[in-house]
Amino acid sequence: MREKVEWLLKFRDDQLRLGGNVFRKPEHDYLLIYPMYMDRRYRLKPVTHRTFSAWWAEASEAAGYKQPKERGQYWIMDMRKKGLTDEFVSQGDNDKGLHATDAMKAHYRLINPPKRSRNTLVSIRGRKAV
């Protein structure tokens, strides 16, 4: 996975350099951008979720997974749910899903780990009266 991310970073830097963006900071820090050979409307802009999902569907079909019209076997968002669920189980509450509300956090966490309770009872017999 690290090799792929490094390739995407190098590709992004090369495309920004081709676009003449050597000295000024890019407008965004997205990893996936459209290359310079695309139409001016898309050139060096971030790849949209819709486009990336379409590429995912094509790759799934090429790998032998049939995609029914109403719902494919695997979606990109399925990977996000699985990853966020695994991290929630192993690390506890974190901010990696980028959702502020509890309802949306629960939407992306498929299982909830058991709640742990702590004993907060204090013995009243061992206390000295004041």
N, C-alpha and C positions, 0 to 999 in steps of 0.2 A: 504494500500500500504506500509505503514511504517513497518508493521509486516513482510511482504514479504522481504523487503530489509534487515531487521535485521536478518531474517532467512538465507538469502543468505550470509550475512557477516559472520554469525556464521558457516555456512557450509564451506565457503571458508577457514576460520581460522582453522577449524578442519581438512580439507583436507591437508592444508599446514603443519600442525603439524604431520599428518600421514606420510607425505613425508619427514620428518626429517628437515623441514625448520623452525627450532625454533629460531635460533639466527641470521641468515642472512636475509636481506630484500628480499622479492620476486622480481622477474625480472619485474613484471608488477603489475598494480593495478586494473585489470579488476574484475568486480563483479562476472561474470559468468565464472567458470573454469570447466574443465572436472575433475571428481573425480579420486581418486587413483586407483579404480578398473578397469579403462579403460586401453587400450593398451598403451605401453610405448610411442608411437608416440604422443598420445593425453594427457596423464596424466599431470594434473596441468597446462595445457595450456589454453588460453582463448577460450571460445566457439565461433565458427565462425558465421558470419551473416547468411550464408547459412544453417547451422544446426539449428540455432534459428528460422529462417523463416520456415523451414520444420516442426519444433515442433509447430509453430503457425498454420500452415495449418492443421496439424492433430487435434489440439485442436478445430479449427473452424469447421471442419467436425464433430467432436464428439459432438459439441454444436448444430449441426443441420444446419449449413451453408454449402451449397454445394459449392465446389471449381471447377469451370470450368478450363479446361486445360490451356487456354490462359491467364486468369486473374481471381483470386479469388475475392470473395466479399470484404474481408478485408485483407490488407497486413500490415505488421509491419510498413512500410514506410508511410502508410496512417495515422497512429497514430502520427508519428513524424511531418508530415505536419500540422495536426490539432493542435497539441500542440504548435508548433512554431508560427502558425498563431494566435492562441489565445493570446499567450504572446506578440506578436508584436502589436496586437490591444490594449491590456491593458497597456503595458509598453513602447511601442515605440521601437526604434532601440536598440537591444542588441546583445551580441555576443554568444548567446546560441546555435545557429546552427553550429558554428565553421567554417563558410565559410567566406573567406576574400573578394571574389568578389561580386559585386552587382548582377550579373546575377544569381549566385547560391543562394544568399539570396532571390531574387525574386522568384526563383523556389520553395522554401519551404514556401513562404508566399502566401497563396491562395487569399487573398484579401488585398488591400491596403487601409489604412484609408485615409479619405480626407485630402488634404494638407491644412494647415492653413496658412493664409497670415497675415503679420503684416504691419501696416501702417508705412512707413518710410518717408512719406512726411513731409517737414518742411515748415511752413508758411514763405513766404518771406516778407510779409508786417510788421510783428512784429519784424524783424531784424533791428538792427541799422547799418548804413553804416559805414565802417571803413575808 
